Amino acid sequence: MQENIKDLIDKFNKVKKLGWVKNERKGTSGIGYTFEKLIGKEEDNFYLPDFQGIEIKTKKHFSKGYLTLFNLTPDGDYLFPIEYIRNKYGYKDKIITNQKIFQYTITNKYRCFFKDNLFNLKVNYDNEKVILEIVNMLDYSKDTSISWSFKEIKERLYNKMPYLAIIKANIEEKNDVEYIKYYDIKIYKLKDFSTFLKLIENGTIRITFKIGVFHSGTRIGQVHDHGTGFDIHEDDLNMLFEQINIYKKWDYNLIM
């Protein structure tokens, strides 16, 4: 892994030396797309790290917010849990009003939502599940049919981001053309799964449902699940990861 990290840093430094480069996909999503294109990586949606065991996340200069660590569809008592959630707890799309969507962020704290329901995440160590608890405030019934198994979460976490690279860049526009300048990289190593679970328990890691519908194109009106994301704020990364100091002698205890 030491050589892989060095390789990524070398490639980053070469891109950095290019200065301002044309954004290959207009908008902030182009930061990651353009960087991967510059280092010769093809775009994909695999559940594996972006570069030789290292997951790459790109950020706009000074932007601070939540990062999606990975997406993982829930399981539980129903064959199609996403459809169950959308049909039972979803709400009308503002444009395609005959379709329901469900776009909502859930943490360890009960929060009121549509149809008088409260949503909460519960880490159940006995059953080895992270459970979505939904309490109906009209009759106080509780729905715990949707969950994520520890096994599935752990596999996705360890497969997707044992190491993480945060790359920062500036964007500016000239004559209706956007340009990007990459200037900083930080490398992190995942701590452990028990830390991940504790961060769900205390609300640091949240889960976001992104079930929408297509508003245009050949699939207009069809349901589009953008994934169920496990998110963490950039300011809290050090709670889940150990940062590797790439500017001093390699810390073999972290990299190996």
HELIX and SHEET records of a PDB file:
HELIX    1   1 GLN A    2  LYS A   17  1                                  16    
HELIX    2   2 SER A   29  LEU A   38  1                                  10    
HELIX    3   3 PRO A   81  TYR A   89  1                                   9    
HELIX    4   4 PHE A  114  ASP A  116  5                                   3    
HELIX    5   5 PHE A  150  LYS A  160  1                                  11    
HELIX    6   6 PHE A  193  GLU A  201  1                                   9    
HELIX    7   7 GLU A  234  ASP A  236  5                                   3    
HELIX    8   8 LEU A  237  LEU A  240  1                                   4    
HELIX    9   9 TYR A  252  ILE A  255  1                                   4    
SHEET    1   A 4 VAL A  21  LYS A  22  0                                        
SHEET    2   A 4 VAL A 177  LEU A 190 -1                                        
SHEET    3   A 4 TYR A 163  LYS A 174 -1                                        
SHEET    4   A 4 ILE A  54  LYS A  60  1                                        
SHEET    1   B 3 VAL A  21  LYS A  22  0                                        
SHEET    2   B 3 VAL A 177  LEU A 190 -1                                        
SHEET    3   B 3 PHE A 241  ILE A 244 -1                                        
SHEET    1   C 5 TYR A  66  ASN A  71  0                                        
SHEET    2   C 5 VAL A 223  HIS A 233 -1                                        
SHEET    3   C 5 ILE A 205  VAL A 213 -1                                        
SHEET    4   C 5 LYS A 100  ILE A 106 -1                                        
SHEET    5   C 5 TYR A  91  LYS A  92 -1                                        
SHEET    1   D 5 ASP A  75  GLY A  76  0                                        
SHEET    2   D 5 LYS A 142  SER A 149 -1                                        
SHEET    3   D 5 LYS A 129  ASN A 136 -1                                        
SHEET    4   D 5 ASN A 117  ASN A 124 -1                                        
SHEET    5   D 5 ARG A 111  CYS A 112 -1                                        
END                                                                             
